[in-house]
Amino acid sequence: MQYNFDEIIDRRDTGSVKWHYSDDTIPLWVADMDFKAALPILDSVQRVVDHGILGYTKPTDALYDAIINWHSNRYGLDLTQDNILFSPGVVPSLALMMQIFTETGDAVDAVLVNDPIYTPFMTKVKQNKRTLVMSALKEVDGKYQLDLKDIEAKIVEHKVKLYLLCNPHNPGGRVWTLSELKALLKLCKKHNVAIVSDEIHQDLTLSGHTFTPLLEVAEAEGYAHNVVSLTSMTKTFNIAGIKGSMIFAKNETLLKKISQQQHLNDEYELNLFAYTVMQSAYEKGGEWLEQVLAYIEKNIEIAIDFLAGHLPDIKVMRPEASYLIWLDCSAYGDNDQALYDKLRAAKVELNSGIKYGSEGHLKMRINVACPEALLREGLNRVYAAFSGEV
Ligand SMILES: Cc1ncc(COP(=O)(O)O)c(C=O)c1O
């Protein structure tokens, strides 16, 4: 079937995090799309409602098969049921990984992240009283790169135990290549640093780029005992309100340790609707995903063309995955809060880059996963804000 992503659906007064305004502000911020979910997903929820019993639920073989087939068919990732654990979310899993790979105390608590980075990568480390070590991404020819020299120096200096990778990276949208992943893995192996790879944006990889699951590389390099990947159907299929995610690992001892800790925290199972939509999404959501990605690619072009034509001093980083575009707005101000406020005054909301670490100074992140008409009006307001019309 053909989905209509041009449809504007009123999300106000639904408890939506994105649409929290009392006025007519256009939200182009948090990573949530303004599109209806795929029909097979909605149908699967309806079937549960029609059945009428919402009792205790566990993952079925059919659900495991759906997860295994999706990852094998798309990425050649070879999983068995034993490799898969469930978690209420990728962010809760990031917190859990502190307990798995680090301890509190000197020389055992350092966690390295590359900024700018999705905020919980930093907050979860600090809230768990671990030492946060930052290695900034390098911008080369308008693209972020891992600074391997700096990463190695910091690993040694701070006795880093855990490296939190974001692949595809948020913000900036880099899809790390096989050779980049190999180099990183080699480095972590050399210094016995565990790697946790957040791959939640994997299925939103854009044309011309190839997503490689880190576990695949880790297995080939004999380092699977120190690698975990975290992913979810929620970002791919725009069902974040459902909550639910997976943890993948290949090593039996490591899986046992994670599972035990999950049971201790009582965080090992999902709700009935999460299991239900996870299965229907991976079994039958492919058609919707293909269409939404085409729509997103078109919106990315619209945004890039608009900004080049109207606000050429904004430096735009073209994403390789997802629908979030990273903008260097330093030509339009020298204060993060003032930049954000200027946009809010023009009734459009973007994410302030400084929330992703100091590398995000004077940057903004814009979400283009919305009906084209909304995006165009939102862009007009960005122009109004920065051209001084408001
Ligand atoms: C890189 C990354 N990880 C995790 C999440 C959120 O994951 P969850 O809702 O499963 O906690 C997001 C949401 O935007 C994200 O961008």
The ligand as a Gaussian input file, in Angstrom:
#p B3LYP/6-31G(d) Opt

LIG

0 1
 C       21.296000       7.503000      19.885000
 C       20.019000       7.282000      20.647000
 N       19.962000       6.325000      21.569000
 C       18.835000       6.087000      22.271000
 C       17.694000       6.843000      22.071000
 C       16.462000       6.581000      22.883000
 O       16.288000       5.235000      23.129000
 P       15.148000       4.675000      24.080000
 O       13.911000       5.480000      23.797000
 O       15.002000       3.247000      23.654000
 O       15.620000       4.806000      25.487000
 C       17.728000       7.877000      21.118000
 C       16.541000       8.730000      20.913000
 O       16.569000       9.707000      20.236000
 C       18.915000       8.092000      20.392000
 O       18.992000       9.058000      19.469000

